[in-house]
Amino acid sequence: MTCFRQAVLVLRWLLDGARMSQLVRDNNISVSTGYERLHEGITVLAAQAPGLHRALSAAKPPPTTTSCSMAP
């Protein structure tokens, strides 16, 4: 199985809710191999996911600066 086909398998499982029986049939692999490839792909995605602190920092809006136009 190529990296591309493995990525498609993982994305179909995650996004489309495709059943493993259909995924293994489409890729001509066994069920155990299908689950191995699925878990491998999920592990790769999880390793690339931001940690909680980084995700919250990225989601935080930038600080706003206010200027007062009133003269003393």
C-alpha positions in Angstrom: 0.0 0.0 0.0 1.4 3.4 -1.0 1.5 6.3 1.4 -1.2 8.0 -0.7 -3.5 5.1 -0.5 -3.0 4.8 3.2 -3.8 8.5 3.7 -6.9 8.1 1.6 -7.9 5.1 3.8 -7.4 7.1 7.0 -9.3 10.2 5.6 -12.2 8.1 4.4 -12.5 6.4 7.8 -12.3 9.7 9.7 -14.3 12.0 7.4 -16.7 9.7 5.6 -17.2 7.2 8.3 -16.4 4.4 5.8 -16.6 0.9 7.3 -13.4 -1.0 7.5 -14.9 -3.9 5.5 -15.3 -1.5 2.6 -11.9 0.1 3.0 -10.1 -3.3 3.0 -12.1 -4.5 0.0 -11.3 -1.3 -1.9 -7.5 -1.7 -1.2 -7.4 -5.5 -1.5 -5.9 -5.9 2.0 -6.9 -8.0 5.0 -8.9 -6.5 7.9 -5.9 -6.8 10.2 -3.7 -4.9 7.8 -6.5 -2.3 7.3 -6.5 -1.6 11.1 -2.7 -1.6 11.2 -2.6 1.1 8.5 -5.4 3.0 10.1 -3.7 3.1 13.5 -0.4 4.0 11.8 -2.0 6.9 10.0 -3.8 8.2 13.2 -0.5 8.0 15.1 1.2 10.2 12.4 -1.7 12.7 12.5 -1.6 12.8 16.3 2.2 13.5 16.3 1.6 16.5 14.1 -1.3 17.9 16.1 -0.5 20.9 18.2 -0.5 20.6 22.0 -3.2 22.2 24.0 -1.1 25.2 25.0 -0.1 25.9 21.4 -3.6 25.4 20.1 -5.1 27.8 22.7 -2.4 30.4 21.9 -3.1 30.2 18.2 -6.8 30.6 18.8 -6.4 33.6 21.1 -7.2 36.9 19.4 -4.3 39.3 19.1 -4.3 42.1 21.6 -6.0 45.2 20.6 -4.5 48.6 21.0 -6.7 51.6 21.7 -5.8 55.1 21.2 -7.5 58.0 22.8 -8.1 60.9 20.4 -9.3 63.2 23.2 -6.9 66.0 24.0 -6.3 66.9 27.6 
